[in-house]
Amino acid sequence: MQQTDSLPIPLTRLSQDETLFRDSVYEFADREIRPHVREMDEHAKIPPQLLASLFDLGVMGIEVPEAHGGAGATFFHSVLAVEALSRIDPSIGVLVDVQNTLVINALMRWASDAQKAAYLPKLASGTIGAYALSESGSGSDAFAMGTRARLRDDVASARQASGGWTLDGRKLWITNGAEADLFIIFANVNPDAGYRGITAFLVERGFPGFTVGRKEDKLGIRASSTCELLLEDCHVPRANVLGDVGKGYKVAIETLNEGRIGIGAQMVGLAQGALDATIQYTKERKQFGKAIADFQGVQFQIARAATDVEAARLMVYNAARLRDAGMPFLKEAAMCKIFSSEVAERVSSLAVNLFGGYGFVKDYPVEKFFRDAKIGQIYEGTSNLQLQTIAKQILG
């Protein structure tokens, strides 16, 4: 069927532009990232030159309008980039995911014109962003946060441009924390109002009273930094409130709903990367006089894994297409996130099994994919939270 102006692209099909974009990102990852994967995993750090290359490639500001120096592309393009990068290294995938589906999307939807002009060009050209919601006592119950914000000046002066805020608290599990220079930080301005006191703030690394603390030593996605953030009498200009005071819960919920699609893309890319390595290995590995891929038992396992990956991919693409079309996608986002994370764990586990003893050592890539997969069922909403969301949407 030919594509026409009046006939939209089916959810399951990529346009020529999307195909070229996905393939170019994967070729970049294969050429520039793959040689550094083991070193990044061992040292738990992404080389600065690689970060610069991601900006040069244009994947750090995918939806930023061209007028602000970005690519002016779609959310779906962000999903394709995250998937393609994660086939090689899910740590790079989540770095790009947080930049685009959380930080930039929050600014695109909630920032004032002045905030967009100040921050979007930087995010597209060299500034890395982070999204800081979680705390030690508020993981799944994110709105039980203890971080507080208060006006520095009296009410009269706070109404003026010179007024500002003071933030105090501690954030945990913040992706991109080590590299970021811009942080979206959520704090409660009125604890008595519960979640209606939550407000989002744009905090720069150099603001007085703000410190990036300890970096976590993790099981998987080790090159992706996960840090604590410390706010002690941190001064934030009044102009750096993102959205309205007391509406931070809407910023958080709506942004995370989109971010879960990005995590789904990361998990699909991871599963595909593990499957790619497994197919190649089983064709080369000989046992009993023939390649192990010639055994029907192995063939069936690979066929089932490939089916799972394709199903997860289509669920992610469907959710992303719905989002771009302005249609409801909450249920589909939760479904693709939970399913793709489970597929990533199953497929990477199978990969280790089919590699045999080699799958258990770091000389081969599948043990890393296996370690990386676990986080998919934890961050940006645990699997139980996704099930709760799906059930509410279905049952009312």
PyMOL commands that set and color helices and strands:
alter all, ss='L'
color gray80, all
select helices_A, chain A and resi 16-43+48-57+66-68+75-86+90-110+113-125+142-144+155-158+191-197+238-240+248-284+292-294+296-324+330-360+366-377+383-395
alter helices_A, ss='H'
color red, helices_A
select strands_A, chain A and resi 129-132+148-151+164-175+182-188+198-204+210-215+226-237+241-242+286-287+290-291
alter strands_A, ss='S'
color yellow, strands_A
deselect
rebuild
show_as cartoon
